[in-house]
């Protein structure tokens, strides 16, 4: 896929993977719709991107607010006339161990990581179906593979997102709408910088972005990396429950 002049919407674009993708798409000559709660950071990024003659629209948007999501999509369509690719990247992670379990924390994680993406899909899909074109890219995680200790809500939210994307991928195929699921392992971002546990095979942001861009250009259904973490996740997924529980209780996974 040639990304030049494609209009790409990115949620959670103020930092991390979303920020990195925005910069990479700009180098490909794409038009950008950048959304996040911290608009000041979006505007700083847009100012840099406009120096290379990229058309950028920045919008303050809380993905959990359906009306704001709807108005943001309308504004983007009015500005560019179309949205070719939607990168649903907004997400958070929090420790939800049994020692500090709080339903409000879990709700926030699901509201942003799962329903935040679905809020956009509700308003984007009808147009994609009508035009028989479009691409949805959901940023999930290899953490979907098992319920890892102390991050149960995050793992569950990413599993929910991956399954939902798989379901709509099947439904949308006949309309020519493509659905891609990105499943990174650990990527060095402001979110992972807060983790206080070992993160095996962590990769830098630039490398992660290159892999994602390449996967989008090839229109790969599943984009997952890095390879050692992918293989580890596959092995953990097929382990008998008793063996997984034994391993996870006796060492940091």
N, C-alpha and C positions, 0 to 999 in steps of 0.2 A: 504494500500500500504506500502510495506517495502521500506524505503528510503536508506537502506544500499547499498553502491556502485552505487547508481543512480547518474548520472551526471546532475548537476543542474546549470543552467545559471541564474544569477541574475543581472539585471540592477539597477543602482542607489544604489550600495552596499556599498558605502563609509560612509553612515550615516543612521540614522533613521530605518525604517522598513527593508530596504534591508540589512543593517548591522546586525540587530538583527536576521533576517532569516538566514544569512550566518552562524552565530555562532550556531544557533539551528540545522541547517542541518548538520553541522560538527559533532555535538554530535550524530547524527543519522548515522554517517559513510558515508556520501555522498561525492562524488567528486564535486568540486566547480569551476565554471567559474564566476569570479567577475568582473563586469564592472562598470566604473564610469569615470567622467572627472578628478577627483582628485586621481590619481594613487598612490600617496604617502600614502594616507590613506588606500587604498586597500592593499598595501604592508605591512603596519603595522599590519593590521588585519590578512593577510595571514601568517605572521611570527608567530603570536600567535596560529593560527589554525594548523600550521604544527607541533607544539609541541605535538599535540595529534595524529600525524601521518595521517593527512588529506592531500589529494592531491589537491592543489589549483593552479589555473591559474588566474593571474590578468591581466587585459587589460584596457588601457586607451581608452575610447570610448565616443564620443558625440553621443547620440541617434538620433540627428537630421541630422547627416552626414551619408547618405546611404552607401557610399563607405566604410566608417570606420566600419559601422555596418556589412556589408558583409564580410570584411576582418577579423573582430573579430570572426564571426561565423566560417569562414573557419579555422582560427587558433585554435579555440576551438575544432573543429571536428578533425583536424590533431593531436591535443594533446591527446584527450580522445577517439576519434573514434566515439563518439555518444553524443547527447544531449537528455536526457530523459525528463527533465522538464525545461521550460522557465518561469522564474518569471519576468514579465514585470512591474517593480516597479518604474522606474525613473519618477519623477514628480516634479513640482514646484507649488507654490501658491503665488498669489500677490493680493494686494488690487486693484480692478478695479472699484472704485466708480465713479459716474458721475462727481465728482469734479476733478478727476485726470485721466479721461479716456484717454488712449493712445493706438492706434491700434498696436503699436509695442509690448507693454506688452501683449496684448491679443494674438497676433501672437506667441510670445514666449511660452506662456502657452499651446496653442494648438499644436505647433510644438513638444514640449517635451511630454506633457501628452497624446496626441492622436497619432500624426504622429510618434513620437518616438517609440511607441509600434508597430505601423503598419509597420515601417521599418524593425523591427525584424521579424514580422510575414511573410513578403514578402519572406524572405530568409529561414525561418524555416519550414513553412508549406509544401513546396514540399517534403522535406525529411521525415517529419512526415507522409504524405500521402503515400509515397513510402514504408515506413517501416510498415505502418498501426499501428502505435504506437506513443506515445508522449503525453505530457500534457502541456497546455498553462495556465498560471495563471496570470491574469491581476489585478493589484492593482488599483481599482477604489475608490469610496467613497460614503458614505451615503449622501454627499452633492449633489449628482445627483438628489435628489428627488424634489427640487424646486430651483428657482432662488433666492438665498439668497442675501440680500442687501450687496453691496460692494464687493461681490465675484462672480459676474456673470460669468466671464470668466472661473474661476476654476470650478464652478458648471456645466457650459455648457460643458467644456472639459471632465469632469468625466461622464456626461450623455452620451456624444458621445462615449466614450470608452466602457461604459457598453452596450450600444445598439449594437455597432460593435461586441463586444465579444459574445453577445447573437446570433447575426446573424451567425457568423462563427461556433458557438457551434452546431447549427442545421446542417450546411453543413458538418462539420467534423465528426459527430457522426458515419456515415456509414463507415468511414475509421478507426475507433477505436481510434481516436484522441480526447482527453478530453479537454474541455475548462472550466476553473473555473474563477469566478469573485469574487474578495475580495472587500467588501464594509465596511471599518472601519468607526466608528465615530471619535471622537477626540482621538488621541493617542499622548502621550507626546514624542515629537521628536524635533530636532533642528528647523524643519519647523514650528511646532505649537508654539514653544517658542517665535516666532516672532509676534504671533497674539496679538492684543491689545483689544480683546473682550472676553466676557465670553464664556467658552467652557464647556457646561454641560456634566457631566458623562465622563469626560476625563479619560482614563485608561493609565497605565504605559506600556512601550514598551514590557517588558517581558511577560505580560499577553496577549497583542495583538499577539505577535509572537506564543505563545502556542496555541492560538485559530486558527491561520492560519495554523500552522503545522498539528494540529489535523484535520482540514477541508481538507487539502491536502491528508492526509493519508486515510481519508474516501471518498475522491474523490467527495466531495460535490460541486454541480454546483455553488451555491452561498454561500459565507462565509461572514456573516455580524454580526457586533457586535459594542458596547455592546447592550444588549436587550432593555434598556430604550430608547436609541437613535434610534434603529431600529423601535420600536413601534411609537416613535415620528415622524420619517420620514414617516412612512406609513400613519399616521393620517394627517400630513401636505399635503401629496400627494393627498389625496382624498378631502381635504377641497375645497369648492367653491372658485374661484379666488378672489372674493370680500372680503371674510372672511380672506383668507391668507394675502391679501394686507393690510387689516386693522390691523391684528395682527402684521405683520412685520414692519409696520410704527410706531407702538406704543410701541414696546418693542424689545429688542435684541433677535434674535432667534439663 
